[in-house]
């Protein structure tokens, strides 16, 4: 996973807040976070959790995935499991270690499938054996 770039994340959130014509206080209230905490995020002093990012995204009416990518939590991809990853990261019922374990398993499956898709199949492997009743 990419490293967290807190400074640019804060700048991005500030820009989105200004585009939405929210004051810092209004966004903090809409997102359910304290005004000082949001200020620290915007200034790059705090690293928000995926759950907090989701709350901020909802208040700004932007996708949480956008903030996850901006934060470096998710790599920017062409839709390759992005919604699944975002859902896992935002799930409040599991802890951060469990979230990372799930994402690691998912990535392993993707790599396995990509490797098997790029491996040429032999004639024997490509043939599917099904019982024939006409014999």
C-alpha positions in Angstrom: 0.0 0.0 0.0 1.1 3.5 -0.6 2.3 5.7 2.3 0.1 8.3 3.8 0.7 11.8 2.6 -1.1 13.7 5.3 -0.1 17.2 4.1 -1.5 16.9 0.6 -4.6 15.1 2.1 -5.3 18.1 4.3 -4.8 20.5 1.5 -7.2 18.4 -0.7 -9.8 18.4 2.1 -9.5 22.1 2.6 -9.9 22.7 -1.2 -13.0 20.5 -1.3 -14.4 22.2 1.7 -13.9 25.6 0.1 -15.4 24.4 -3.1 -18.5 23.2 -1.2 -18.6 26.7 0.5 -18.3 25.2 4.0 -16.5 26.9 6.9 -14.2 24.7 8.9 -16.8 24.7 11.7 -19.7 23.8 9.3 -17.7 20.8 7.9 -16.6 19.6 11.3 -20.2 19.6 12.4 -21.5 17.9 9.3 -18.8 15.2 9.5 -19.3 14.7 13.2 -15.7 15.6 14.2 -14.4 18.4 16.4 -13.4 21.7 14.9 -9.8 21.5 16.2 -9.4 17.9 14.9 -10.5 18.9 11.4 -8.2 21.9 11.5 -5.3 19.6 12.4 -6.2 17.3 9.5 -6.3 20.2 7.1 -2.9 21.4 8.3 -1.4 18.0 8.0 -0.8 17.5 11.7 -3.2 14.5 12.2 -3.6 11.3 10.3 -7.4 10.5 10.1 -8.7 7.0 10.1 -10.6 5.5 7.2 -13.8 6.0 9.2 -13.1 9.7 9.7 -12.3 10.1 6.0 -15.6 8.4 5.2 -17.5 10.9 7.4 -15.7 13.8 5.9 -16.3 12.5 2.3 -20.0 12.1 3.1 -20.3 15.6 4.5 -18.5 17.0 1.4 -20.6 14.8 -0.9 -17.6 13.2 -2.5 -16.6 9.6 -2.7 -14.7 8.1 0.2 -12.6 6.3 -2.3 -11.3 9.6 -3.6 -10.1 10.6 -0.1 -8.6 7.1 0.5 -6.6 7.5 -2.7 -5.6 11.0 -1.8 -4.5 9.8 1.7 -2.5 7.0 0.2 -4.6 4.3 1.8 -5.7 3.0 -1.5 -3.7 2.9 -4.7 -5.4 4.6 -7.7 -6.6 1.9 -10.0 -9.1 1.6 -12.8 -11.9 0.3 -10.6 -9.9 -2.8 -9.6 -11.7 -3.7 -6.4 -11.7 0.0 -5.3 -15.2 -0.2 -3.8 -14.5 -3.4 -2.0 -11.3 -2.0 -0.5 -13.1 1.2 0.6 -15.8 -0.8 2.2 -13.3 -2.9 4.1 -11.4 0.2 5.3 -14.6 1.9 6.4 -16.0 -1.1 8.3 -16.3 -0.1 12.0 -16.8 -3.7 13.1 -13.3 -4.8 12.4 -10.0 -3.4 13.6 -7.2 -1.9 11.5 -5.1 -5.1 11.7 -8.0 -7.2 10.5 -8.7 -4.7 7.7 -5.1 -5.0 6.5 -5.3 -8.8 6.7 -8.4 -8.9 4.5 -6.8 -6.5 2.0 -3.7 -8.7 1.9 -5.7 -11.8 1.1 -7.6 -10.0 -1.6 -4.4 -8.7 -3.2 -2.9 -12.2 -3.1 -6.0 -13.6 -4.9 -5.7 -10.8 -7.6 -2.0 -11.6 -8.1 -2.7 -15.3 -8.3 -5.4 -14.7 -10.9 -3.2 -12.4 -12.9 -0.4 -14.9 -12.9 -2.7 -17.8 -14.0 -4.2 -15.6 -16.7 -0.8 -14.8 -18.2 0.4 -18.4 -18.1 -0.3 -20.1 -21.4 -2.4 -23.3 -21.0 -1.5 -26.6 -22.6 -4.0 -28.5 -24.6 -4.6 -30.9 -21.8 -5.2 -28.2 -19.2 -7.5 -26.3 -21.5 -9.7 -29.4 -22.1 -12.6 -29.8 -19.7 -13.5 -33.4 -19.0 -17.2 -34.0 -18.8 -18.9 -37.4 -18.8 -20.4 -38.4 -22.1 -23.6 -40.4 -22.2 -23.4 -41.4 -25.9 -20.6 -43.9 -25.4 
